[in-house]
């Protein structure tokens, strides 16, 4: 049996994160530059995200600032 919580905590790409948030990739890239608290992780040249961290960020209200 696979633990869904463990699967949800895997890193996703910027494309997947934008789709998950329902926004365009260009918007997410802009947020990375403008919002220092966005939970984005740089892995080499790529941006990676955890769904759980994105959920917490949205729930905190910081995404609306």
Secondary structure, 3 states (H helix, E strand, C coil): CCCHHHHHCCEEEHHHHHHHHCCCHHHHHHHHHHCCCCCEEEECCEEEEEHHHHHHHHHHCHHHC
